[in-house]
Amino acid sequence: MPAPDRWGETFGDETVAAAMIDRLVHHAEVHSLKGESYRMRGRSELGRLQTGNDSN
C-alpha cells in the first residue's frame, strides 16, 4: 500500500483520494500505539533464525 501522501497518485486524483479517505475514517477512532511492534519483532527473530545468528 502506498504512503498516505501518494494516495492521490494511486487513485488518479488527490481530491478523490482525500474524499474517499475522509469517508472511511469519518467515524473511526484513532489509537496511537507506542513501543515495539510485535509484527516487526517476529520478523527480526525469523531473520536471526534463518541466518543462524541466534544468540540463545
C-alpha distances in whole Angstrom, upper triangle without the diagonal:
4,7,9,11,10,9,12,12,9,12,15,16,16,18,17,14,16,18,15,14,17,18,16,17,20,22,19,21,19,20,20,20,22,23,21,18,20,17,17,21,21,19,21,24,23,23,27,28,27,28,31,31,32,34,35
4,6,8,6,6,10,9,8,11,13,14,13,16,16,12,14,17,15,13,17,18,16,17,21,23,20,22,20,21,20,21,22,23,22,20,22,19,19,23,23,21,23,26,25,25,28,30,28,30,33,32,33,35,37
4,5,5,7,10,10,10,12,14,15,13,16,16,12,13,16,15,13,16,18,16,16,19,22,19,20,18,18,18,18,20,21,21,19,21,19,18,22,23,21,23,26,26,25,28,30,29,30,33,32,33,35,37
4,5,5,8,10,10,11,13,13,11,13,13,9,10,13,12,10,12,15,13,13,16,19,16,18,15,17,17,18,20,22,22,20,23,21,21,24,25,24,26,29,29,28,31,33,33,34,37,36,36,38,39
4,6,7,9,10,12,13,12,9,12,13,10,10,14,14,12,14,17,16,16,18,21,19,21,18,20,19,21,22,24,24,23,26,24,23,27,28,26,28,31,31,30,33,35,35,35,38,37,38,40,42
4,5,5,7,9,10,10,9,12,12,9,11,14,14,12,15,18,17,17,20,23,21,23,21,22,22,23,25,26,26,24,27,24,24,27,28,26,28,31,31,30,33,35,34,35,38,37,38,40,42
4,5,5,6,8,8,7,10,9,6,8,11,10,9,12,14,14,15,17,20,19,21,19,21,22,23,25,27,27,24,27,24,24,28,29,27,29,32,31,31,34,36,35,36,39,39,39,41,43
4,5,5,6,5,4,7,7,5,8,10,10,11,13,15,15,17,19,22,21,23,22,24,24,26,28,30,30,28,30,28,28,32,32,31,33,36,35,34,38,40,38,39,43,42,43,45,47
4,6,5,6,7,11,10,9,11,14,13,14,17,18,18,20,22,25,24,26,25,27,27,28,30,31,31,29,31,28,28,32,32,30,32,35,34,33,37,39,37,38,41,41,42,44,46
4,6,8,9,12,10,8,12,14,12,13,16,17,16,18,21,24,22,25,23,25,26,27,29,30,30,27,29,26,26,30,30,28,30,33,32,32,35,37,35,36,40,39,40,43,44
4,6,7,9,7,6,10,11,10,11,14,15,15,17,19,22,21,24,24,26,27,28,30,32,32,29,31,28,29,32,33,31,33,36,35,35,38,40,38,39,43,43,43,46,47
4,7,9,8,8,11,13,12,14,16,17,18,20,22,25,25,27,26,29,29,31,33,35,35,32,34,31,32,35,36,33,36,39,38,37,41,42,40,42,45,45,46,48,50
4,6,5,6,9,10,11,12,14,16,17,19,20,23,23,26,25,28,28,30,33,35,35,33,35,32,33,36,37,35,37,40,39,39,42,44,43,44,47,47,47,50,51
4,5,5,6,9,10,10,12,14,15,16,18,21,21,23,22,25,25,28,30,32,33,31,33,31,31,35,35,34,36,39,38,38,41,43,42,43,46,45,46,48,50
4,5,5,6,9,10,10,12,14,16,16,20,20,23,22,25,26,29,31,34,34,32,35,33,33,37,38,36,38,41,41,41,44,46,45,46,49,48,49,51,52
4,5,5,6,9,10,11,12,14,15,19,19,22,22,25,26,29,31,34,34,32,34,32,32,36,37,35,38,40,40,40,43,45,44,45,48,48,48,50,52
4,5,5,6,8,10,11,12,14,17,17,20,19,22,23,25,28,30,31,28,30,28,29,32,33,32,34,37,36,36,39,41,40,41,44,44,44,46,48
4,5,5,6,9,10,11,12,15,15,18,17,20,21,24,27,29,30,28,30,29,29,33,34,32,35,37,37,37,40,42,41,43,46,45,45,47,48
4,5,5,6,9,10,10,14,15,18,18,21,23,26,29,31,32,30,32,30,31,35,35,35,37,40,39,40,43,44,44,45,48,47,47,49,51
4,5,5,6,9,10,13,13,17,17,20,22,24,27,30,30,28,30,28,29,32,33,32,35,37,37,37,40,42,41,43,46,45,45,47,48
4,5,5,6,8,11,11,14,14,17,18,21,24,26,27,25,27,25,26,29,30,29,32,34,34,35,38,39,39,40,43,42,42,44,45
4,6,5,6,9,10,13,13,17,19,21,25,28,29,27,29,27,29,32,33,32,35,37,37,38,41,42,42,44,46,45,45,47,48
4,6,5,8,10,13,14,18,20,23,26,29,30,28,29,28,30,33,33,33,36,38,38,39,42,43,43,45,47,46,46,48,49
4,6,8,8,11,12,15,18,20,24,26,27,24,26,25,26,29,30,30,32,34,34,35,38,39,39,41,44,43,42,44,45
4,6,5,8,9,12,15,17,21,24,25,23,25,24,25,28,29,29,31,34,34,35,38,39,39,41,43,42,42,43,44
4,6,9,11,14,17,20,23,27,28,26,28,27,29,32,32,33,35,37,37,39,41,43,43,45,47,46,45,47,47
4,7,10,13,16,19,23,26,27,25,27,26,29,31,32,32,35,37,37,38,41,42,42,45,47,45,44,46,46
4,6,10,13,15,19,22,24,22,23,23,25,27,28,29,31,33,33,35,37,38,39,41,43,42,41,42,42
4,6,10,13,16,19,21,20,21,22,24,25,27,28,30,31,32,34,36,37,38,40,42,40,39,40,40
4,6,10,13,16,18,17,19,20,21,23,25,25,27,29,30,31,33,35,36,38,39,38,37,38,38
4,6,10,13,15,14,16,17,19,20,22,23,25,26,28,29,31,32,34,35,37,35,34,35,35
4,7,10,13,12,15,16,17,18,21,22,23,25,26,27,29,31,32,33,35,33,32,32,33
4,7,9,9,12,13,14,15,17,19,20,21,23,24,26,28,29,30,32,30,28,29,29
4,7,8,11,13,13,14,17,18,18,20,22,23,24,26,28,29,30,28,26,26,27
4,6,9,12,11,11,14,16,15,17,20,20,21,23,25,26,27,24,23,23,23
4,6,9,8,7,11,12,12,13,16,17,17,19,21,22,23,21,19,20,20
4,5,5,6,9,10,11,12,14,15,17,18,20,21,23,21,20,21,21
4,6,5,6,9,10,11,12,14,15,17,18,20,21,20,18,19,19
4,5,5,6,9,10,11,13,15,16,17,19,20,19,18,20,20
4,5,5,6,9,10,10,13,14,15,17,18,17,16,18,19
4,5,5,6,9,10,11,13,14,16,17,15,14,15,16
4,6,5,6,9,10,11,12,14,15,15,13,15,15
4,5,5,6,9,10,11,12,14,14,13,16,17
4,5,5,6,9,10,11,12,11,11,13,14
4,5,5,6,9,10,11,9,8,10,11
4,5,5,6,9,10,10,9,13,13
4,5,5,6,8,8,9,12,14
4,6,5,6,5,5,8,11
4,6,5,6,6,9,10
4,6,8,9,13,14
4,6,8,11,14
4,6,9,11
4,6,9
4,6
4
